[in-house]
């Protein structure tokens, strides 16, 4: 009898508990975390659709690897554009696959009845009510019990380690793949914010256009991204990379050596736009907020903040306002969502109220 009671006490009852997951549905990468477990999945936001049978057959990293290498009947789909769901059914299929891959292994402790899922999701601050509702509907369609939507800048600031409920403004610039979100946060809300839709993915297109015009060479999307990642830096180090594409003259393979200075020239207008937008936020902020920004500086996060020397570049362009880099820059948003999820009071205060 005692042996039975001991076994029963150790049994996890699904009707008495829920499994809380956090999702960062980025344009470039999707990340999923489980409460008390950490990040369990980080994969590119790509799918491969077989148009003959209308079935999604490639997901995440596998789908990204085959971009530009597939027959005509396979279409590579990016269901999230500029942080917003653009293809609902594709996003449902992708998240279903990712939950099976990342979350399902942690459900083995519940062999009979699976516990319900609660989801905390980051959404862009510029998302409309309809776009927010689309995120909620995707997860509800997958059987999630409750969906809590959090504005991405608030989650990112929490992930950077800030107490966003103090009345000490913090300025966080999230340099993502689909959006560049800049926000001054204080007292648990956004004081001032600007969002640019011309982010990392747009930079790849600028590099494509530059190489196309200067060298008469057609490159693939993956090659343009590799050029950006490997060559772009602000440390005055001149790197070179040999790329091969299709010649505009005869359609045959052609090789060209690309330098760091070429990539900087291609992206100069975009980099100036980012700096000008940061300056605009500072100019429009109240004097007390500007004083706090000067004292505490600006924090950079997101994939593009991994560019070597970008903090020094921002500091120089902003007339010596201190610019620093967040720790775990690729994971700040998902880390912030996990911090929010650990406290019910924070979750209730920060969640977006949908009708």
N, C-alpha and C positions, 0 to 999 in steps of 0.2 A: 504493500500500500504506500509506504513512504517513498519507494522507488518511483511509483506512478506519479505521486505528487511532485517529486523533484523534476521529473520529465515535463510535467504539465507547466510548471513554473518557468521552465526555460523555453517553452514554446512561444513563438511569435505569432500573435493572433492578428490577422490582416484586418478584421473588422474593428480592432482597437487602435490601429496605427495607420499612417499613410507614409508613402515614400515621396519625399520632396526633391524635385529636380529643378535645376536652373539652366536656362538656355540663352545663349548669345547668338542670335540669328544674323550673323554678319553677311555682308555682300560677298566677301572673299572666303571667309571661313565660318563654320558653325561649330560652336563649343557647347558641350553638355557637362554639367556637374551634378553630383548627388550630395545631398546634405550629409556631412560628417565623413564623406568618402573622398571629396575633391573632384577635380576634373577627370572625367572618364572617357571623353571623346573630343577630338579636335580634328576636323576634316574639312577639305574645301567644299564650298557650296555649289557643287556641280552634279548633274545627272546626265545619263545617256539614255535617250528614248529611241526604241526600235519602232519606227513609223509604220512598218508593215503590220505589226500585231498590236501597235499602240501599247507598248509595255516598257516600263523603265527597267533597264538591265544593268546599268553601270551607276555607281554611287560614289560620291566623295573623291578620294584620292585616285581611285581607279578611273573615274570619269575625267578628271583633270589631266591625267597622264596621256589620254588618247585624243585630246583636243587637236583638231587639224589632221588626224591620221585615220579617220573612220570613213566607211562608205557613205554614200548619199542617204541611204535609208536610216542611218543612225544620226540623230540630232542631239548635239550637246546643249543642255538647257541650264541656264543660271536663273533659278526661281526668285532670287532676291536681287533687285536693282536699286542702287542708291539707298540701301537699308530698308527698302519697302518690298513686300511680297508682290511680285508681278505675275506669277503663274501659280495659282492656288493649288491645283491638283498635283503639280510637280513638287511643291513644298510639302504637301501632305505625304507624298511617297518618300521624299528624302528624309523627313523627320521620323517617319515610321521605321525606315531602314536604320537610321542612327540610334533610335531608342532600342531597337532589337540588338544592335551591335554593342552599344555602350551601357545600357541600363539593364537589359534582360539578364545578363550574368549575375547581377546582384539580387535577382529575385529568386534564386535557388533556395534561399532560406525560408521561402514560403511555398512549400511543395503542393499544397492543396488549393488554397484560395489566394490569388494574388492581391496585394494591398492596392488601394486606389492611389493614383498619382496626383500630386499637386505640382503645378509648374509656376516658376517665377521667371518672367521673360523681360529682357531689355528691349525697348522700342525707341526709335529716334524721337527727339523732342519735336521735330517738324511733322511727325506722322499725324494725319488727320484721324478723325474719329472712325471713319470707315476703314482706314488702313490699320488702325489699332484693333478694330473688331475682326479684321481678317486674320490677324495673328491669333486672337483668341479662338476663332472658329477652327483654325487648323488643328490646334491642340485638343479642342473639345471633340472634333471628329475622330481623333486618335484614342479617345476614351479617357482623357485626362479629366479628373473630377473638378478641380478648381484651377483657374488661371489668374495669376496676379501680374499685371503689366507695370513695369517701372521705367521711368524716363532714363534713357541711356546715360546722359551726363551725370545724373545723380548716382547711378550704380558705378560708373567709372571713377568718380571722385571718392566714393567709399572704398573702391578697390585700390586706390592710390594711398589709402591709409588716413584720409581726412575725416574728421568729425564734422559732417556737413550741417549739423544742427546748431553749431556754435555760430555766433554772429561775427565771425572772422572770415571775410570772403576769400575763396580760393579760386584760382583761374586755371582751368584744365583744358588742354587742347588735345583732342583725340584724333590722331592722324590715321584714319582707317582706309580701307580699300574702296568702299563705296561712298562714304561721307567723311568730311572733316568737320567735326563738331567742336565748337569752342563755347565754353560756358563759364560764367562767373557764378559761383554757388555760395549761398549763405543762408543760415536760418532754415535749412531743410528744403530750400527751393532755388530756382534759377533766377538770378537777379538780371543777368544780361546774357544773351546767347546769339550766335550766328552759326549757320551751317552752310558748307560748300558741298555741292554735289560733284564737283570736279576733284576727285580724290585719287587714290592709288591706281585704280583701273583706268581712269582718264589719263593719267600720266603715261601709261603703257601706249595709249593711242597717240599721244603727242610724240613719243619716241618713234612709233611706226611712221607717222607723217614726216618726221625730220629725216629719217633714213631713206624714206621713199623719195623725198625731194632732193636731198643732197647727194645720194649715191645711186639713185635709180634702182633701188633694191626693195623687194617685197619680202617682209619678214612675218613670221607667225606670232600669234599672241604670246605664246610661252617664251619665245626668244626675246621679245621686247621686255617682258617682265624680268627675265634673267639679266638682261643688260642693266636694267634699273637697279636690281639687287646687288649685282657684282661690281658695277663701276661707280655708281653715284656715291660720293662722299664729300665732306666739307673739311677735310684735313690737309688739303693741298697735295694729296697723293694722286699722281696721274697713273691710273691703271689702264690697261688695254685688253681688248678681247676680240678674237677673230670670230666673225659670224658668217654663216652661209645662208643665202636666201635665193630668191628667183629674180633674175635680171629682167628689168623692164624692156630692154632692147630686144632680146631674143628668147626670153622665157627659160633660159638654161641656168643651171646653178652658178652662183657668183659669190666670191668671198670678199669681205671687206673688214679692215681693222677699225674698230670703234674705240674711242678714248673717253676718259672721264669728262674731259672738256666738252665733248660732243653731247653727252647726256645732260650736262649742266645747261648748255645752250638750248637744248630741246625743251627743257623744263623751266627755263628762266621765268617765263611769263606766269606759270602756275605757282612757282615759289614766291614771286612778288605778290601775287594775289593773296596767298595765305598770310604773308607778313602784313599786307595792307588791311586785311580783315581783322587781324589781331589788334592792330593800331586803332582801327575804327571802334572796336569794343571798348578799348581803354578810353578813347576820346568821349564816348557816349556815357561812360559810367560816372556816377556821382563822385565828387572829390574824395570822400571818405573811402570809397571802394578803391579808387586809384592809389591812394596812400597805402592801403593794405596790399595791393598788388605789387607795389614797389618794394615793400618790406618783405613779403613772402615769396614773390616771384611767380613764375608761370611753370606749370608742370606739363611735360609732353608725354603722351602715351600712344598706343596703337602701333600697327605694323611699320609705318613709315618713320617712327621715332627710332627705329633700329639703325637708320642711316648714320654712319660714323661721322661725328662732329656736328650733327644737326643742332644740338643744344648751344654750341658756341656760335653757330651761324645765326640762330634766333637772337641770342644775346647781343651780338654785334649790330644786327639790323634794328633791334628795338632800343637802341641807345642805352645799353648796359642795364636794362631790367634783367634780373637774374632768371635764367631759364634752366630748369633741371629735368632729368629724365626719371620717370617712375620705375620702380622695380617690377619685374615680371610684366613688361610693357604689353605683351601679347595677351595677357590674361587679366588685366585690371578690371574689365567689365564683368566677367564671369566671377572673379573674386569678390567684387562688390555685391553681386547678387547673392552669393553665398553668405556674406556678412549680414545682409538684410534678412535673409531667410532664417538665420539663427535666432532672431528676436521678433516675436509676433507684433510687438508694439511698433517697431520700425516698419514692418511690412504693411501694417494698417495705415500708418502715416504717409507712406510714400507711394502706395499703389494708386494707379489711375482709376478713377471712378467712371465706369462705362454705364450708359443707361440700360 
